[in-house]
Amino acid sequence: MIVQCVRVLVLCWIGMSGLYGCSSILKGEGSPATRYYLLSSMNKGAAGDTAFHREIRLAMEPVELPDYLSRLQIVHRLGDHRLAFGETDLWGEDLDSGLTRVMVENFSRLMNSNNVWRLPMKNPVQPDFRLRVQFIRFEVDSDGRALLSARWTLQGQGAYKDQTFGTISEIHGGSIGTQNTDAQVAALSAVLETFCREIAANIPNQGRS
């Protein structure tokens, strides 16, 4: 009789433990909270002397990413051949969409213009230049520095059809460590701003004829 009572008590304890465990999982207890991040555009007053005339029309194609960056997890490089993907630190939007969004905002401010668009457009307008960007790297490296490497092309249209510019840009930010994701995303936004400034410097500083 005593043995049976002990068995019943053990079974009840196991059942209660299981229910508590399920309840904890449902409530999210015991697991780290997921955090979402967005790239940010440059400050409105940061264009400085690089601002261009507003008449130039720039159409930006959606950026292209390598497969290892085409994910919501924020990527960290642990070495030349090793990557780490954050399980709880995620982008709040697809990275290609975020990069294109911020670059359009940056160019609008650098050019002091409302004539910067993301393609495709609902009501197409003939641009003066089309910009294509293929990202090669965009992550925090093993030294804790934000790194951007990308191939880009500015293709003239219409009156600018004979003007084409392009190169591969590689930009390193300062060391910010590998533990603070907020600082890492801010550093990635900063190198993206520098990248936009490099491209903007190749856009003719004049209006359409």
Helices and strands as residue ranges (DSSP letters): H 2-27, E 35-37, G 48-50, E 58-60, G 67-69, E 73-77, E 83-91, H 95-110, E 116-118, E 129-140, E 145-156, G 158-160, E 164-175, H 181-200
